Amino acid sequence: MAARMVASEKTPSAPSALQIDRREFMRLSTTFAAALTMGCDVVWAKSIPMKTAIKITCFIRYEIDPYQREAFKEYAENWGPIIPRCGGHLVGYFLPYEGTNNVGWGLIAFDSLASYEAYRKKLKIDPEARKNIETAIAKRIILREERTFVEVVDGTFNVAAAPGDAK
């Protein structure tokens, strides 16, 4: 079993090669979301086929109780079957690995804001979604939540270096 730093264990005193700041995280996560938007397969153990053209991604920033990291992880994992069932494309949830210990992120893609609104309506009546939200509220896992909608900027994603530029 691989070792991992948990919020309640220790805080690093020196910068790490694995530590990234918020700007770098945003760059990486929006690039990842854009890859899905453009219909690219994301490969871990298997590829994820894109069935529809995704136009926007809802980027959710959570301020979480750092002593409830595992509870937030469970909350995020619970969304796995719920989000697709209600019409969203779950890009993924992310927990802090090192550095800041009280922020988590969720990325959910949609083909339009209208699709997002329809998804929100389905979430409100989905029994599993309601239970997940009620549990998070009761345990006070999430202290604050912010939503931002992002789209890929044409001409900036997946731009290859011109021949001879890479060194």
Backbone as CSV, one residue per row, in Angstrom:
resi,resn,N_x,N_y,N_z,CA_x,CA_y,CA_z,C_x,C_y,C_z
1,MET,0.857,-1.187,0.000,0.000,0.000,0.000,0.894,1.239,0.000
2,ALA,0.628,2.160,-0.903,1.433,3.374,-1.018,1.119,4.332,0.127
3,ALA,2.144,5.016,0.584,1.955,6.006,1.648,1.374,7.273,1.059
4,ARG,0.594,7.981,1.863,0.050,9.249,1.387,-0.130,10.161,2.573
5,MET,0.021,11.459,2.316,-0.117,12.424,3.391,-1.584,12.786,3.550
6,VAL,-2.076,12.750,4.765,-3.443,13.109,5.073,-3.409,14.403,5.862
7,ALA,-4.455,15.199,5.747,-4.489,16.520,6.366,-4.118,16.503,7.840
8,SER,-4.523,15.487,8.565,-4.271,15.466,9.999,-2.880,14.971,10.370
9,GLU,-2.095,14.488,9.414,-0.772,13.964,9.728,0.254,15.072,9.880
10,LYS,0.815,15.559,8.805,1.828,16.603,8.906,1.717,17.561,7.733
11,THR,2.242,18.716,7.903,2.264,19.724,6.858,3.699,19.861,6.389
12,PRO,3.932,19.806,5.078,5.310,19.916,4.611,5.881,21.289,4.912
13,SER,7.152,21.335,5.301,7.778,22.612,5.619,8.575,23.165,4.446
14,ALA,8.849,22.322,3.454,9.604,22.766,2.283,8.815,22.427,1.035
15,PRO,8.942,23.244,-0.014,8.230,22.940,-1.255,8.649,21.576,-1.795
16,SER,7.713,20.890,-2.388,7.972,19.576,-2.964,7.833,19.647,-4.469
17,ALA,8.505,18.755,-5.149,8.391,18.686,-6.608,6.973,18.309,-7.013
18,LEU,6.241,17.640,-6.112,4.881,17.230,-6.421,3.853,18.288,-6.052
19,GLN,4.247,19.298,-5.318,3.330,20.326,-4.860,3.036,21.291,-5.996
20,ILE,1.759,21.606,-6.201,1.383,22.571,-7.223,0.518,23.639,-6.580
21,ASP,0.565,24.827,-7.145,-0.265,25.890,-6.607,-1.631,25.885,-7.294
22,ARG,-2.505,26.759,-6.844,-3.863,26.805,-7.370,-3.889,27.113,-8.860
23,ARG,-3.025,28.016,-9.311,-2.989,28.368,-10.728,-2.603,27.157,-11.586
24,GLU,-1.602,26.402,-11.126,-1.175,25.211,-11.870,-2.270,24.152,-11.860
25,PHE,-2.955,23.999,-10.721,-4.056,23.041,-10.667,-5.146,23.432,-11.659
26,MET,-5.507,24.721,-11.683,-6.528,25.191,-12.626,-6.097,24.917,-14.060
27,ARG,-4.823,25.171,-14.372,-4.326,24.932,-15.727,-4.444,23.456,-16.087
28,LEU,-4.011,22.593,-15.167,-4.061,21.157,-15.439,-5.495,20.652,-15.540
29,SER,-6.353,21.088,-14.630,-7.725,20.580,-14.635,-8.520,21.096,-15.827
30,THR,-8.313,22.348,-16.230,-9.026,22.835,-17.404,-8.483,22.190,-18.675
31,THR,-7.202,21.870,-18.695,-6.649,21.138,-19.837,-7.277,19.757,-19.910
32,PHE,-7.407,19.102,-18.752,-8.038,17.791,-18.699,-9.488,17.882,-19.170
33,ALA,-10.211,18.877,-18.675,-11.606,19.061,-19.083,-11.696,19.360,-20.577
34,ALA,-10.764,20.158,-21.073,-10.758,20.473,-22.499,-10.492,19.227,-23.327
35,ALA,-9.638,18.337,-22.831,-9.366,17.089,-23.551,-10.657,16.303,-23.718
36,LEU,-11.450,16.268,-22.672,-12.735,15.584,-22.762,-13.682,16.327,-23.696
37,THR,-13.635,17.668,-23.630,-14.481,18.493,-24.482,-14.198,18.226,-25.961
38,MET,-12.923,18.032,-26.271,-12.523,17.838,-27.660,-12.720,16.394,-28.120
39,GLY,-13.231,15.539,-27.245,-13.501,14.169,-27.634,-12.319,13.241,-27.493
40,CYS,-11.294,13.662,-26.783,-10.126,12.810,-26.567,-10.470,11.730,-25.553
41,ASP,-9.849,10.585,-25.689,-9.984,9.543,-24.690,-8.975,9.806,-23.586
42,VAL,-9.391,9.584,-22.356,-8.494,9.684,-21.215,-8.184,8.252,-20.822
43,VAL,-6.922,7.913,-20.730,-6.551,6.522,-20.498,-5.948,6.352,-19.113
44,TRP,-6.579,5.491,-18.326,-5.990,4.995,-17.092,-5.925,3.497,-17.305
45,ALA,-6.905,2.767,-16.823,-6.961,1.337,-17.073,-7.740,1.058,-18.351
46,LYS,-8.631,1.962,-18.692,-9.414,1.811,-19.916,-9.748,3.197,-20.438
47,SER,-10.096,3.290,-21.707,-10.418,4.593,-22.269,-11.874,4.943,-21.988
48,ILE,-12.144,6.241,-21.961,-13.484,6.746,-21.716,-13.987,7.351,-23.023
49,PRO,-14.900,6.678,-23.720,-15.366,7.224,-24.993,-16.286,8.421,-24.781
50,MET,-16.161,9.406,-25.638,-17.036,10.572,-25.592,-18.174,10.340,-26.573
51,LYS,-19.410,10.370,-26.075,-20.562,10.116,-26.925,-21.193,11.405,-27.436
52,THR,-20.969,12.493,-26.716,-21.549,13.765,-27.123,-20.479,14.843,-27.079
53,ALA,-20.726,15.907,-27.806,-19.782,17.027,-27.784,-20.027,17.840,-26.515
54,ILE,-19.029,17.919,-25.666,-19.126,18.672,-24.424,-18.659,20.094,-24.711
55,LYS,-19.465,21.070,-24.318,-19.132,22.453,-24.613,-18.661,23.234,-23.384
56,ILE,-19.197,22.894,-22.206,-18.827,23.619,-20.985,-18.511,22.630,-19.866
57,THR,-17.699,23.067,-18.933,-17.387,22.251,-17.773,-17.644,23.079,-16.515
58,CYS,-18.399,22.497,-15.608,-18.663,23.133,-14.321,-17.508,22.763,-13.408
59,PHE,-16.771,23.767,-12.974,-15.608,23.592,-12.111,-16.054,23.986,-10.713
60,ILE,-16.139,23.006,-9.813,-16.616,23.264,-8.452,-15.426,23.250,-7.503
61,ARG,-15.278,24.320,-6.754,-14.228,24.413,-5.735,-14.902,24.296,-4.378
62,TYR,-14.464,23.310,-3.608,-15.015,23.078,-2.281,-14.002,23.489,-1.221
63,GLU,-14.451,24.228,-0.222,-13.657,24.400,0.983,-14.163,23.309,1.920
64,ILE,-13.264,22.412,2.310,-13.665,21.261,3.103,-13.016,21.312,4.485
65,ASP,-13.630,20.606,5.413,-13.042,20.445,6.737,-11.852,19.504,6.568
66,PRO,-10.628,19.967,6.815,-9.459,19.122,6.569,-9.417,17.859,7.427
67,TYR,-10.174,17.841,8.526,-10.213,16.661,9.376,-11.278,15.662,8.914
68,GLN,-11.985,16.026,7.820,-12.998,15.133,7.270,-12.659,14.774,5.812
69,ARG,-11.385,14.655,5.538,-10.915,14.328,4.190,-11.548,13.023,3.687
70,GLU,-11.556,11.998,4.510,-12.113,10.703,4.106,-13.621,10.792,3.888
71,ALA,-14.303,11.605,4.679,-15.743,11.799,4.488,-16.009,12.510,3.165
72,PHE,-15.151,13.498,2.805,-15.310,14.167,1.514,-15.030,13.184,0.379
73,LYS,-14.037,12.341,0.552,-13.720,11.329,-0.461,-14.930,10.427,-0.703
74,GLU,-15.565,9.986,0.365,-16.763,9.144,0.237,-17.894,9.911,-0.450
75,TYR,-18.084,11.176,-0.052,-19.086,12.040,-0.682,-18.836,12.118,-2.191
76,ALA,-17.579,12.350,-2.583,-17.228,12.465,-4.001,-17.470,11.145,-4.725
77,GLU,-17.049,10.041,-4.131,-17.232,8.726,-4.761,-18.708,8.392,-4.943
78,ASN,-19.545,8.851,-4.032,-20.986,8.606,-4.151,-21.574,9.233,-5.410
79,TRP,-20.966,10.306,-5.909,-21.468,10.967,-7.108,-21.200,10.149,-8.376
80,GLY,-20.289,9.177,-8.306,-19.918,8.382,-9.486,-21.083,7.878,-10.315
81,PRO,-22.045,7.170,-9.739,-23.190,6.706,-10.540,-24.302,7.751,-10.682
82,ILE,-24.365,8.695,-9.751,-25.477,9.656,-9.733,-25.358,10.673,-10.867
83,ILE,-24.195,11.280,-11.019,-24.012,12.355,-11.997,-24.325,11.897,-13.421
84,PRO,-23.766,10.767,-13.888,-24.121,10.338,-15.250,-25.608,10.007,-15.395
85,ARG,-26.197,9.413,-14.363,-27.613,9.066,-14.405,-28.492,10.308,-14.556
86,CYS,-28.032,11.425,-13.984,-28.816,12.669,-14.040,-28.453,13.547,-15.239
87,GLY,-27.502,13.118,-16.066,-27.223,13.841,-17.306,-25.906,14.585,-17.378
88,GLY,-25.053,14.486,-16.366,-23.745,15.143,-16.417,-22.662,14.161,-16.823
89,HIS,-21.567,14.677,-17.325,-20.398,13.844,-17.630,-19.376,14.113,-16.529
90,LEU,-19.219,13.146,-15.622,-18.314,13.329,-14.500,-16.876,13.232,-14.987
91,VAL,-16.178,14.371,-14.960,-14.761,14.393,-15.300,-13.980,13.831,-14.118
92,GLY,-14.329,14.258,-12.906,-13.702,13.701,-11.718,-13.747,14.649,-10.544
93,TYR,-13.496,14.075,-9.373,-13.323,14.834,-8.139,-11.860,14.718,-7.746
94,PHE,-11.345,15.746,-7.077,-9.939,15.802,-6.727,-9.789,16.252,-5.282
95,LEU,-8.907,15.574,-4.580,-8.574,15.914,-3.193,-7.164,16.468,-3.141
96,PRO,-6.874,17.278,-2.143,-5.493,17.745,-2.012,-4.576,16.569,-1.717
97,TYR,-3.443,16.554,-2.359,-2.462,15.498,-2.157,-1.368,15.969,-1.211
98,GLU,-0.927,17.192,-1.444,0.115,17.787,-0.630,-0.094,19.293,-0.676
99,GLY,0.304,19.978,0.336,0.120,21.433,0.373,-1.196,21.773,1.035
100,THR,-1.992,22.607,0.403,-3.275,23.020,0.950,-4.104,21.793,1.285
101,ASN,-4.677,21.774,2.491,-5.391,20.578,2.921,-6.888,20.787,3.089
102,ASN,-7.403,21.954,2.706,-8.821,22.212,2.937,-9.594,22.564,1.667
103,VAL,-9.070,22.167,0.512,-9.738,22.477,-0.747,-9.857,21.204,-1.572
104,GLY,-11.044,20.961,-2.123,-11.289,19.866,-3.050,-11.944,20.425,-4.298
105,TRP,-11.932,19.659,-5.370,-12.495,20.135,-6.637,-13.318,19.045,-7.289
106,GLY,-14.337,19.455,-8.025,-15.143,18.552,-8.834,-15.325,19.160,-10.202
107,LEU,-15.221,18.348,-11.248,-15.421,18.816,-12.620,-16.497,17.972,-13.282
108,ILE,-17.531,18.645,-13.787,-18.640,17.971,-14.448,-18.905,18.701,-15.762
109,ALA,-18.916,17.961,-16.866,-19.068,18.570,-18.189,-20.501,18.413,-18.709
110,PHE,-20.898,19.386,-19.533,-22.244,19.414,-20.133,-22.140,19.937,-21.549
111,ASP,-23.156,19.649,-22.358,-23.124,20.178,-23.720,-23.677,21.593,-23.809
112,SER,-24.349,22.068,-22.736,-24.881,23.435,-22.724,-25.320,23.798,-21.310
113,LEU,-25.581,25.085,-21.092,-26.120,25.503,-19.791,-27.526,24.946,-19.585
114,ALA,-28.277,24.777,-20.680,-29.608,24.179,-20.574,-29.508,22.742,-20.071
115,SER,-28.510,22.002,-20.540,-28.279,20.630,-20.061,-27.944,20.647,-18.570
116,TYR,-27.156,21.638,-18.161,-26.804,21.766,-16.739,-28.063,22.012,-15.912
117,GLU,-28.940,22.890,-16.388,-30.179,23.190,-15.651,-31.067,21.952,-15.553
118,ALA,-31.163,21.176,-16.629,-31.954,19.940,-16.603,-31.337,18.950,-15.614
119,TYR,-30.025,18.886,-15.598,-29.294,18.023,-14.661,-29.611,18.420,-13.218
120,ARG,-29.587,19.712,-12.922,-29.872,20.183,-11.556,-31.286,19.783,-11.116
121,LYS,-32.241,19.852,-12.042,-33.617,19.454,-11.716,-33.685,17.966,-11.386
122,LYS,-32.966,17.147,-12.159,-32.958,15.705,-11.905,-32.283,15.385,-10.573
123,LEU,-31.218,16.132,-10.246,-30.527,15.916,-8.969,-31.463,16.125,-7.786
124,LYS,-32.317,17.149,-7.892,-33.204,17.490,-6.776,-34.203,16.392,-6.452
125,ILE,-34.538,15.565,-7.442,-35.519,14.497,-7.194,-34.885,13.110,-7.106
126,ASP,-33.586,13.015,-7.324,-32.890,11.733,-7.253,-32.659,11.377,-5.783
127,PRO,-33.178,10.221,-5.315,-33.042,9.859,-3.902,-31.589,9.727,-3.437
128,GLU,-30.722,9.142,-4.246,-29.310,8.996,-3.850,-28.608,10.348,-3.781
129,ALA,-28.922,11.234,-4.716,-28.323,12.569,-4.710,-28.752,13.324,-3.456
130,ARG,-30.033,13.276,-3.163,-30.536,13.967,-1.968,-29.893,13.428,-0.704
131,LYS,-29.750,12.106,-0.609,-29.132,11.497,0.572,-27.678,11.937,0.698
132,ASN,-26.944,11.977,-0.418,-25.539,12.380,-0.389,-25.398,13.825,0.092
133,ILE,-26.239,14.693,-0.406,-26.205,16.103,-0.007,-26.580,16.248,1.466
134,GLU,-27.638,15.562,1.885,-28.078,15.632,3.280,-26.998,15.140,4.237
135,THR,-26.284,14.083,3.854,-25.203,13.558,4.689,-24.072,14.578,4.808
136,ALA,-23.708,15.192,3.683,-22.637,16.198,3.699,-23.016,17.382,4.586
137,ILE,-24.278,17.780,4.541,-24.742,18.893,5.379,-24.726,18.488,6.854
138,ALA,-25.250,17.314,7.144,-25.321,16.860,8.534,-23.939,16.712,9.165
139,LYS,-22.969,16.238,8.381,-21.605,16.043,8.897,-20.747,17.303,8.785
140,ARG,-21.276,18.332,8.116,-20.542,19.597,7.903,-19.186,19.348,7.230
141,ILE,-19.211,18.507,6.204,-18.004,18.162,5.448,-17.555,19.354,4.598
142,ILE,-18.521,19.993,3.962,-18.251,21.099,3.043,-18.587,22.407,3.747
143,LEU,-17.586,23.282,3.824,-17.781,24.563,4.498,-18.228,25.648,3.521
144,ARG,-17.806,25.502,2.269,-18.133,26.499,1.247,-17.982,25.854,-0.120
145,GLU,-18.753,26.331,-1.089,-18.745,25.764,-2.434,-18.857,26.887,-3.456
146,GLU,-18.036,26.841,-4.494,-18.079,27.836,-5.575,-18.158,27.112,-6.909
147,ARG,-18.956,27.631,-7.828,-19.066,27.050,-9.174,-18.614,28.064,-10.214
148,THR,-17.804,27.577,-11.151,-17.371,28.370,-12.289,-17.558,27.514,-13.532
149,PHE,-18.048,28.111,-14.598,-18.231,27.383,-15.853,-17.130,27.799,-16.813
150,VAL,-16.429,26.819,-17.364,-15.307,27.096,-18.257,-15.546,26.438,-19.609
151,GLU,-14.915,27.021,-20.619,-14.928,26.436,-21.961,-13.531,26.548,-22.538
152,VAL,-13.230,25.679,-23.456,-11.918,25.711,-24.084,-11.835,26.924,-25.018
153,VAL,-10.695,27.560,-25.080,-10.470,28.677,-25.995,-9.934,28.090,-27.294
154,ASP,-10.674,28.278,-28.383,-10.240,27.749,-29.676,-8.822,28.210,-29.990
155,GLY,-8.053,27.307,-30.523,-6.689,27.635,-30.915,-5.668,27.546,-29.797
156,THR,-6.124,27.150,-28.585,-5.180,27.061,-27.467,-5.022,25.652,-26.933
157,PHE,-5.873,24.757,-27.323,-5.821,23.405,-26.784,-5.179,22.451,-27.778
158,ASN,-4.302,21.625,-27.254,-3.679,20.561,-28.041,-2.894,21.106,-29.232
159,VAL,-2.236,22.243,-29.024,-1.423,22.848,-30.073,-0.051,22.196,-30.042
160,ALA,0.324,21.553,-31.129,1.605,20.883,-31.213,2.702,21.911,-31.533
161,ALA,3.897,21.626,-31.066,5.034,22.478,-31.402,5.337,22.333,-32.882
162,ALA,5.754,23.424,-33.509,6.137,23.380,-34.912,7.392,22.524,-35.046
163,PRO,7.554,21.805,-36.161,8.760,20.998,-36.332,10.013,21.839,-36.106
164,GLY,10.923,21.299,-35.312,12.163,22.012,-35.020,12.088,22.875,-33.760
165,ASP,10.865,23.141,-33.251,10.735,23.953,-32.036,11.076,23.166,-30.771
166,ALA,10.745,21.881,-30.779,11.000,21.077,-29.576,12.487,20.758,-29.487
167,LYS,13.032,20.947,-28.303,14.461,20.690,-28.135,14.696,19.758,-27.006
